Amino acid sequence: MNIEKTLNIDTKRKIQVGEEQMTIYAAARWSALLGGIEIITKHAARNGIDMNDDKTWLKPLALQKFIKEETPVACAEIHQCTTSSVH
């Protein structure tokens, strides 16, 4: 999906995230990664999985797919938050 065309968002625009400057796209990818890890952590806790001892929960391709699918949503949310605070 071409996020810039589809959502009409300049994903290369720099934003401030904590002490870092990054593009909306990079921030969205990080946000999606953290969201995926949060889902995994909740699922593991609910099922009594010790993530330090049991590594069967590691599913890099599934996490990569999740990030790819969530990135456009995160781009839209970040864009909305950063443009609405300007006004």
Secondary structure by P-SEA (a helix, b strand, c coil): ccccccccccccbbbbcccccccaaaaaaaaaaaaaaaaaaaaaaaaccccccccccccaaaaaaaaaaaaaaaaaaaaaaaaaaac
